[in-house]
Amino acid sequence: TCPCALALAVPTVQVVASGRLFKRGILLKTGSALERLARADKVVFDKTGTLTRGRPELIEEGLDKNALEIAASMALSSRHPLSRALVRAAPAAKAASGVIETPGCGLSLTTPEGEIRLGRRDWCGVAQKTTSGKPELWLLRPGHADVCFTFADALREDALETVATLKQQGLEPELLSGDRESVVADVANALAIENRQWELLPADKVARLEGLKGQGQNPLMVGDGLNDAPALAAASVSISPSSAADIAQNAADIVFQGNKLAPVLEAYRTAKRADRLVKQNIGFSFFYNAVTIPLAMAGYVSPLIAAIALIVTSRVVIVNALRLARKEELIVSPWKP
């Protein structure tokens, strides 16, 4: 018999797949990540920092400098991409003490004059108004007019190609975001994503993913923000960029480097390929034993033939797994952004 081939069927493929992905800047954090990724049938994206570059820039034209200074002092307490953009626009700002961050909503600070809020328009109590459709933060201060900070954030350069290829691979895309409808619609339309939801809180994203799993689907979640951590943990499998918040990286099953979205496609294709190779190895091992054991019991297999067969079968399983590392299978260039 050949238990070696059967024992090597799965771990050899896992090792080769992990090495292949690591060389391309993709880190598997859990042993079952590839297996769960191979079963994914839907991909759910966050917007800011995932489909976009995650480095929005403040549009400073006509801004109140005093308001910007106050907003930046509060934003120093947050790692949200829009908060980071405010900080970059006002590098001289000093961090305010006592700032409280409400995930999915914004920042608040209690002062003798009253509470100051920086965040979503509805959370800041701003009435609905027509805007430019760009990402925004509102500053609400007692005794002052509301101030709107508007930002520009470009899509990742390969986002359209990657989303389209994931569709071709059988993964239906969906966009879940805490931003306003107009902002989400601009990104979704640019990437041809029909299913989109906006103004979602972290709990809303979790509820959506739980609903998908309740329908028998296996959603892949791709996100990067503090607000995405619960959703990343709730998904069947999750991926996060290395630029993500620490809590998001900790919650994700897979982390990738670089400024492109293609590693998501690379990880999925590798997972599907690894799944096929595992099944081939296991099938070969069972077939070998099903054929050789009856022959051995009938006296047709000498010790020399048995020894050679044992070695050959183990080599076959290993060589089959190594097919996953072939250069022509490359999708993402190693360590390139």
MIMAR-513067 format. One record per residue (C-alpha): residue in one letter; x, y, z. Coordinates in steps of 0.5 Angstrom, whole numbers, padded with zeros to 4 digits, always signed. Layout:
AXYZ ...
***
This chain:
T+0000+0000+0000 C+0002+0007-0001 P+0000+0012+0005 C+0005+0017+0003 A+0002+0019-0003 L-0005+0020+0001 A-0001+0024+0006 L+0002+0028+0002 A-0004+0030-0003 V-0006+0036+0001 P+0000+0039+0005 T+0005+0039-0001 V+0000+0043-0005 Q-0002+0048+0001 V+0006+0049+0001 V+0007+0050-0006 A+0001+0055-0006 S+0003+0059+0000 G+0010+0059-0003 R+0007+0062-0010 L+0003+0067-0007 F+0008+0069-0002 K+0013+0071-0008 R+0008+0075-0010 G+0007+0079-0004 I+0000+0075-0002 L+0001+0072+0005 L-0004+0067+0008 K-0006+0068+0015 T-0010+0061+0016 G-0009+0054+0014 S-0016+0054+0011 A-0016+0060+0007 L-0015+0057+0000 E-0020+0052+0001 R-0025+0057+0003 L-0023+0061-0002 A-0024+0056-0007 R-0031+0055-0005 A-0033+0063-0006 D-0038+0064-0011 K-0039+0072-0009 V-0034+0078-0008 V-0036+0083-0004 F-0032+0090-0004 D-0031+0096+0001 K-0030+0102-0003 T-0025+0107+0000 G-0018+0104+0000 T-0020+0098-0003 L-0023+0099-0010 T-0020+0106-0010 R-0013+0108-0008 G-0015+0110-0001 R-0011+0116-0001 P-0016+0121-0002 E-0014+0129-0003 L-0017+0134+0000 I-0020+0140-0004 E-0018+0146-0001 E-0021+0151-0005 G-0025+0156-0001 L-0024+0153+0005 D-0024+0156+0012 K-0017+0155+0015 N-0019+0155+0022 A-0025+0150+0021 L-0019+0146+0017 E-0015+0146+0023 I-0020+0144+0028 A-0022+0138+0024 A-0015+0136+0023 S-0014+0136+0030 M-0019+0131+0031 A-0017+0127+0025 L-0011+0126+0028 S-0014+0121+0033 S-0017+0117+0027 R-0014+0112+0021 H-0019+0113+0017 P-0017+0115+0010 L-0021+0122+0010 S-0018+0123+0017 R-0011+0122+0014 A-0012+0127+0008 L-0015+0132+0013 V-0008+0131+0017 R-0004+0132+0011 A-0007+0138+0009 A-0006+0141+0016 P+0001+0138+0018 A+0001+0144+0024 A-0005+0141+0027 K-0004+0139+0034 A-0008+0133+0037 A-0014+0134+0041 S-0015+0130+0047 G-0022+0127+0049 V-0024+0125+0041 I-0028+0119+0041 E-0029+0115+0034 T-0036+0112+0033 P-0034+0107+0027 G-0038+0108+0021 C-0040+0115+0023 G-0034+0120+0025 L-0031+0123+0031 S-0034+0127+0037 L-0031+0132+0042 T-0034+0135+0048 T-0032+0142+0049 P-0034+0148+0054 E-0038+0151+0048 G-0042+0144+0046 E-0040+0138+0042 I-0036+0138+0036 R-0037+0133+0031 L-0033+0131+0024 G-0036+0125+0020 R-0042+0123+0016 R-0047+0128+0014 D-0053+0125+0017 W-0049+0123+0024 C-0047+0131+0024 G-0055+0133+0023 V-0054+0136+0016 A-0060+0137+0012 Q-0059+0133+0005 K-0057+0138+0000 T-0054+0137-0007 T-0047+0136-0007 S-0041+0135-0012 G-0042+0127-0011 K-0035+0126-0008 P-0033+0123-0002 E-0034+0128+0004 L-0034+0130+0012 W-0038+0135+0015 L-0036+0139+0021 L-0041+0141+0026 R-0039+0146+0031 P-0044+0150+0036 G-0045+0157+0034 H-0042+0156+0027 A-0044+0154+0020 D-0043+0147+0018 V-0037+0146+0014 C-0036+0141+0008 F-0029+0138+0007 T-0029+0135+0000 F-0024+0130-0003 A-0022+0126-0009 D-0020+0119-0009 A-0018+0115-0015 L-0020+0108-0017 R-0014+0103-0017 E-0011+0103-0024 D-0013+0096-0025 A-0020+0096-0021 L-0024+0095-0027 E-0020+0089-0031 T-0020+0086-0024 V-0027+0086-0023 A-0029+0084-0030 T-0024+0078-0029 L-0027+0076-0023 K-0034+0076-0026 Q-0032+0072-0032 Q-0029+0067-0026 G-0036+0066-0023 L-0035+0071-0017 E-0041+0076-0017 P-0039+0083-0015 E-0042+0087-0010 L-0040+0094-0007 L-0042+0095+0001 S-0040+0102+0003 G-0041+0107+0008 D-0041+0113+0004 R-0047+0117+0000 E-0051+0114-0005 S-0048+0119-0011 V-0041+0117-0009 V-0042+0110-0009 A-0046+0110-0015 D-0040+0113-0019 V-0035+0108-0017 A-0040+0102-0018 N-0042+0105-0025 A-0035+0106-0027 L-0033+0098-0025 A-0040+0096-0028 I-0042+0093-0021 E-0050+0093-0021 N-0051+0091-0014 R-0049+0096-0009 Q-0051+0099-0002 W-0049+0105+0001 E-0049+0109+0008 L-0048+0102+0011 L-0046+0102+0019 P-0041+0096+0020 A-0047+0092+0023 D-0051+0093+0016 K-0045+0090+0013 V-0044+0084+0017 A-0052+0083+0017 R-0051+0083+0009 L-0046+0078+0009 E-0050+0073+0014 G-0056+0074+0010 L-0051+0071+0004 K-0049+0066+0008 G-0056+0064+0010 Q-0058+0064+0003 G-0052+0058+0002 Q-0047+0063-0001 N-0040+0063+0000 P-0038+0071+0000 L-0031+0073+0000 M-0030+0080+0003 V-0025+0085+0001 G-0024+0091+0005 D-0019+0095+0009 G-0022+0100+0014 L-0023+0100+0021 N-0031+0099+0020 D-0029+0093+0015 A-0026+0089+0021 P-0033+0086+0023 A-0035+0084+0016 L-0028+0081+0014 A-0029+0076+0020 A-0036+0075+0018 A-0035+0073+0011 S-0033+0066+0009 V-0026+0068+0007 S-0023+0075+0007 I-0018+0079+0004 S-0015+0086+0006 P-0009+0090+0003 S-0003+0091+0007 S-0005+0098+0007 A-0011+0097+0012 A-0012+0098+0019 D-0009+0093+0024 I-0015+0091+0026 A-0017+0089+0019 Q-0011+0086+0017 N-0012+0082+0024 A-0019+0080+0022 A-0017+0078+0015 D-0015+0071+0012 I-0011+0074+0007 V-0007+0080+0006 F-0003+0083+0000 Q+0002+0088-0002 G+0002+0093-0007 N-0003+0099-0010 K-0006+0094-0015 L-0013+0090-0014 A-0010+0084-0018 P-0007+0080-0012 V-0015+0078-0010 L-0015+0075-0017 E-0009+0072-0016 A-0011+0069-0010 Y-0017+0066-0012 R-0014+0063-0019 T-0009+0060-0014 A-0014+0057-0009 K-0018+0054-0015 R-0012+0051-0018 A-0010+0048-0011 D-0017+0045-0010 R-0016+0041-0017 L-0009+0039-0016 V-0011+0036-0009 K-0017+0032-0012 Q-0012+0030-0017 N-0007+0027-0012 I-0012+0024-0007 G-0016+0021-0013 F-0009+0018-0016 S-0007+0015-0009 F-0014+0012-0008 F-0013+0009-0015 Y-0006+0007-0014 N-0008+0003-0008 A-0015+0000-0011 V-0010-0003-0017 T-0004-0005-0013 I-0007-0008-0007 P-0011-0014-0011 L-0005-0015-0015 A+0000-0016-0009 M-0005-0020-0005 A-0005-0025-0012 G+0002-0025-0011 Y+0004-0021-0018 V+0008-0016-0014 S+0015-0017-0012 P+0018-0013-0006 L+0023-0010-0011 I+0017-0008-0015 A+0013-0006-0009 A+0019-0001-0007 I+0020+0002-0014 A+0012+0003-0014 L+0012+0006-0007 I+0018+0011-0009 V+0014+0013-0016 T+0007+0014-0013 S+0010+0019-0008 R+0014+0023-0013 V+0008+0023-0018 V+0004+0027-0012 I+0010+0032-0011 V+0011+0033-0018 N+0004+0034-0019 A+0003+0039-0014 L+0009+0043-0017 R+0006+0045-0023 L+0002+0050-0019 A+0009+0054-0019 R+0010+0054-0026 K+0012+0061-0029 E+0007+0061-0034 E+0002+0061-0029 L+0004+0068-0027 I-0002+0073-0026 V+0002+0078-0022 S+0009+0080-0022 P+0013+0079-0016 W+0013+0085-0011 K+0011+0090-0016 P+0006+0095-0014 
***
